[in-house]
Amino acid sequence: MAESGPRAAEATADRGWRLRHLPVLLGAVAVLAALAAVLGGVTRGADGALGAAAGVAVTAASYTLTTVVLAWADARDPQLVLPFGLGLYVAKITALGGVMVLVASTGWPGLVPFCLGIAAGVVVWTGVHVWWLTTVHARRSAG
């Protein structure tokens, strides 16, 4: 069931709210990818630089896809968020597992930096998202 009342009117008036945080998050992971590439390059050479940056990029692509799909689903009907979210989660974890198995089977020396880049991307994306929600978004909602 769709919302009604002042909150629904506000959401309708501001259709961009579902994606407003995305530029901030993408900026943060772009900085992280550059730092990860430098750190990976210093510690493991070119393969480390590529692996670390690629790991951050995989995380950013995954979270961006989720954000866009769930924003689309929520804009159509909030009841679509759960099925689309769960389906997307299963698809992404399956794809990531397949990529990890494939990369591990090659013996590529950038695998460990790749995994660390994924982990760092998750931490930074989540941390910046929490910061954005508790500061920027909270101020907009309150005022």
VENHUCOR-V395369 format. One record per residue. RES is the residue in one letter. SS is DSSP state (alpha for helix, beta for strand, coil for the rest). Layout:
{{RES,SS} {RES,SS}}
This chain:
{{M,coil} {A,coil} {E,coil} {S,coil} {G,coil} {P,alpha} {R,alpha} {A,alpha} {A,alpha} {E,alpha} {A,alpha} {T,alpha} {A,alpha} {D,coil} {R,alpha} {G,alpha} {W,alpha} {R,alpha} {L,coil} {R,coil} {H,coil} {L,alpha} {P,alpha} {V,alpha} {L,alpha} {L,alpha} {G,alpha} {A,alpha} {V,alpha} {A,alpha} {V,alpha} {L,alpha} {A,alpha} {A,alpha} {L,alpha} {A,alpha} {A,alpha} {V,alpha} {L,alpha} {G,alpha} {G,alpha} {V,alpha} {T,alpha} {R,alpha} {G,alpha} {A,alpha} {D,alpha} {G,alpha} {A,alpha} {L,alpha} {G,alpha} {A,alpha} {A,alpha} {A,alpha} {G,alpha} {V,alpha} {A,alpha} {V,alpha} {T,alpha} {A,alpha} {A,alpha} {S,alpha} {Y,alpha} {T,alpha} {L,alpha} {T,alpha} {T,alpha} {V,alpha} {V,alpha} {L,alpha} {A,alpha} {W,alpha} {A,alpha} {D,alpha} {A,alpha} {R,alpha} {D,coil} {P,coil} {Q,coil} {L,alpha} {V,alpha} {L,alpha} {P,alpha} {F,alpha} {G,alpha} {L,alpha} {G,alpha} {L,alpha} {Y,alpha} {V,alpha} {A,alpha} {K,alpha} {I,alpha} {T,alpha} {A,alpha} {L,alpha} {G,alpha} {G,alpha} {V,alpha} {M,alpha} {V,alpha} {L,alpha} {V,alpha} {A,alpha} {S,alpha} {T,alpha} {G,coil} {W,coil} {P,coil} {G,coil} {L,alpha} {V,alpha} {P,alpha} {F,alpha} {C,alpha} {L,alpha} {G,alpha} {I,alpha} {A,alpha} {A,alpha} {G,alpha} {V,alpha} {V,alpha} {V,alpha} {W,alpha} {T,alpha} {G,alpha} {V,alpha} {H,alpha} {V,alpha} {W,alpha} {W,alpha} {L,alpha} {T,alpha} {T,alpha} {V,alpha} {H,alpha} {A,alpha} {R,alpha} {R,alpha} {S,alpha} {A,alpha} {G,coil}}
